[in-house]
Amino acid sequence: MFAAERRQLILEMVRANGAVSLRELARVVQTSEVTVRRDVRALEAEGLLDRRHGGAVLPGGFTRESGFPQKSHLATAEKTAIADVAASLVEEGEAIVVGAGTTTQELARRLARVPGLTVVTNSLLVAQALAHANRVEVVMTGGTLRGSNYALVGSGAEQSLQGLRVSRAFLSGSGLTAERGLSTSNMLSASVDRALVQAAAEVVVLADHTKLGTDTMFQTVPTDVITRLVTDEPPPHDERAATELQALADQGVQIAVAGTGQSGVPAPEQLPPGVRGRREMPLPVQRGGRMPAGQFRGPGPGLGAEPLERTARVADLRRR
């Protein structure tokens, strides 16, 4: 494929999806990420798109929100690995809330195996994934259906969450920065996500590396409220994403990095040093009202959660 053809295809993908990772672009145009990065740089110079951490977006600052059909085909291997790590945090008999999104949909598919679980959600996709799980109770919020992401929003959804208290909230969004935390492009979705956060003792954010450093219009979860971030390992060249991870870690966010093999199965050998496989998590950092350092409650007995040096681990990402 000639350079002009590649760049036209890249431009069409970004226009269709709003934001596309370098990994996905390289896969579609069947070339290396180095070549794709060069193409993206050339298109940015022409004002046709903007570069972001590990990807490309529509020009003009804040990215617009892509619909479910587009999102469902982006970073699929990364979302699978992130969902595996997040699912290992959930224990038998827990009550949790799960927000809307394609990554949380992947998480829901894995939660079907957790007995005695209660899942409160405003997402039709999450509810559908758990519909045939006999040992899981699903509670839907009220609200008005937002067709672009199959989520219930509005005052009905927010009011149904009043007085609710669960152990954890699992949320995703359109962007994540250390400065503003998690954000999304839609005001109604942001409002419901804030209500989900208010119902939970801990907040777990699920975000692949393409969302790191991306800021969108409406803040949903401030950084100081995020307990854990589950993400995938940024590409070796993506120093800005690694810098964002370091900034989040410096603010007390626990970082769990999932590795992906080409098949989409977590690959322990690709994880940062000190993290052996998807089930091992770093020790919590002491923050007001949360577990003090050294008292990590892992996903289950025998999984071997050992003390890890978060700063050194994230710094190692920056050197790659």
N, C-alpha and C positions, 0 to 999 in steps of 0.2 A: 504494500500500500504506500502510495506517495505521501509526502508530507502534507500537501494541500488537502488530500482526501482524508487523512487522519485528523487534521485540524477541523475540517468541516464536520466530521462525525463527532468529535469532542464537543464542538460548539452546539450541535443538535442535542446531545445528551444533557448538557448543562441547561439548555433552554427548556428541555422537557422535564427535568427533575429538580431544577433549582440549585442543587448542590450534588457533586459527584466526587468520590474519592479517587486519588491517583491510582490506587490498586484496581478499582473497578474500570477506570478508563483504560488502563494498560491491558486488562483482560479482554475488554471488548474490541479494542483496536489491534490486539495481538502483537504487542511490542513491550519493551521494558519501561519501567517507571521513570528511568532517566530520560528516555526519549519523550515520554508523555509530559514530563516536567518541562522540557525544553519547548514543546508545543504549547503548553499552557502559558508559559512565560511570553511566547510570541503573541498569542491571542490577547493576553493582558496588555501588552504594549500597544495593541491596536484598539484597546478600549472595549473589547467584545466580552470579556469576562474578568473576574477578580480571582486572584489566588488566595487560598486560605490554607490553614494548617493541614497538609496532606491531601488537598483537593482543590477544586475549582467551584466557584459560585457565580450566580448572575451578578453583573456589575451594579453598583449603587448602594454599597453599605450593607444594611441589614438584609439577610436572605429571606426570600419568601418561603412559605411553608409548602412542601410538596404533598401531594395526595397519597393515599394508601397504596395504590397500584405502583407508583414510582418508588416509594420508600421500601416496599416489600422486596425489591430486587437489589437494593443497595447494601453493601457490606454484609452479605448474608453469613459468611463464615465467621466474621467478627461477632455478629449478634448471637450466633449459636454458642460460641465459646463464652461470651459474657453471660448468657442465660444459664449455662452449666455452672459457672461460679456462683451466680446469684442464688440458684436453686439449692446449692449446698449450704446456704445460710439458714434455710427454713427448716424448722424442726416439727416433729409430729405434734399435733394438737394446737398449733399456733393459730392466732387470728391476725391477718395481715390485710393491707390495702394494696392494690395494684392499679396503677394508672394506665392510661391509653398509650398505644404505640406499638410499632412492629417488634421492638426489642422485648417489651413486656409481654407481648403475645408469645414470643419464643419461651420466655420464662414460664408462662402459664402452662404450656405443653409439658413442661417437666414437673410442675407442681401436682399434676394429676396422680403422681405416684406417692404423694405424702399423705399418710392416713390421718384422719381427724382434723384436717386443715379447714379453716374458714377463710374465704377470700371475699373481700368487699371490693367492688370495682365499678367504674363508670364506663368500662370498655366492653362493647359487644363482642369484640374479637377475643378478649380474655375469657369472657363467659362462655363463648362457643368452644374454646379450647378445653374448658373444664366441664363441659355439659355432660359428658358420659363418665366422669370420674365419680364412682359410687361413694368413695370415702371422703370426698371434698364437698363442703357446703359452699355454695356461691350466693352472695347477696349483691343484687344490683341496686345502684342508686336510681333515683328518679331523674327527671330532667328531659331536655329536648335533644333529639338525635342530631348530631353534627355528622353529615354523611361523608365528608372527606376523610375522616379517620375513625368512623363508626364509634363515636364516643357520645355519652350523655353529658350535656352541659347546661348551664343556666341556673337560675335560683332553685329550681326543683332538685337538682343534683347537689347543690351546696347545702340546702336545708336538710336533706336526708342524711348528711354526714354529721350534723350537729349532735353533740353528746356521745359520739362514738369514740372508743379508745381501743387501739390495737398495738401490737408490739412493734411492727415495722411497716413502713411504706416503701414500695418499690416504684420509682418513677423514671421516666426518660423525658427528653425534650429536644429542642432544636439546636441548642448551643450550651456550652459550659465554660465559664471563665472563673478564675480565682477572684476577680474583682466583684462580679455580680452574682456568681453562682449559676444555677440552672435557669434557662429562659426558653420561651417559646414564641412563635410568631402570631398566635391567636389569643385575643384577650379573654374570651369565654373559657378556653381550655386552661389558661393560666389561673383563672379564678377558681376552677374546680380543683386543680392541682394543689393550690394553696390550702384548700379545705381538706384534702387528703393528708397533707403534711401535718395539719393541726390535730388530726386524729391519731397520729403515730408517735410512739416513744423514740423511734429511730428512723432515719431517712436514708435509704440506699438509692443512689443514682446510678442508672445504667446508661453509659454513653460510650460509643466507639470513638476511636482516636480522631475521626474527621470532625467531631463536634467540639473538640478541645480548642479553646481560644476563639470560638465562634460566639458572637453576641447577637441576640435577637431582641425583639421589641419589648416583650413583657417578662419580667422576672417572676419565677415561680418558687424557687428555693434559694434563699441567701446562702452564701458559702458557710457561714457559721452555724447553719442548721443542718448541713449535710454531714451525716455520720460516716458513710462509706461511699466510695466511688468504685464501681466495677467497670473496667475498660479493657481494651486490647492494647498490645504493645505497639507503639508508634513505629513507623519505618525508621531504619537507621539514620536516614538523612534529615528526619523531621525534628530538628532541635527545638523548634518553637513549641511543639506539642509536649516534648519532654520538659521544657521550661515551665509550661502551664501546670503539668503534673507536680513539679517541684513546688510551685507557688501554692497549689492546693494542699499539698502535704505540709507545707510550712504553716498553714492556717489550721492544721489539726484534722484534716480530712484523711481518713484511712484509705490507702490506695491498694486495690487488688487488680493485678494485671493478668488477663487471660491470654494464653497463646493459642494460635490456630495453625493447624497443618493445612496442606492443600485440600485435603478432603473435608475440612471444616471441623475436624476432631481436635480438641485441645492437645497441643504438643508441648509436653513439659520441657523438652530440650530448647524450645524457643522462648521460654519465659526468662525474665531477668534472673541473675544469680541470686540464690537464696529462696526462690519460690519453686518448689518441686511439685508440679502438677496443679490442676485447677482447684483442688480442695484446700490447699494451704493458704492461710490468710495472715497478714501482718497483725501484730498486737495492736489493740486499740490505743489511742492517745487519750490521756485524761482530759476530759472537758466537762464543764459543769453538768452535773446530773447524770453522767454516763459512767460506764465501767472504768475504773482506774487502770493504769498501765500494769501489766502483769497478771490481770485477771480476765484473760480472753476466754470466752465461751465459744468453742469451735463448733463446726457443723455436726459433730458427733464423736463418740469415743473412738480412739484408735486412729484418728486422722492426722495426728502429729502436728499441731500448731505450735511451732517453735518461735522464740523471739526473733524478729527480723529488724534490721536497721533500715527504716523507711527512706531516710534521706540518702544513704549510700546507694540504695537500690534504684531510686529515681535518678540520682546523679549518673549511675551507670548507663541509663538509657540515653542521657545527653551525650555521652562519649561515643555512642555507637554511630 
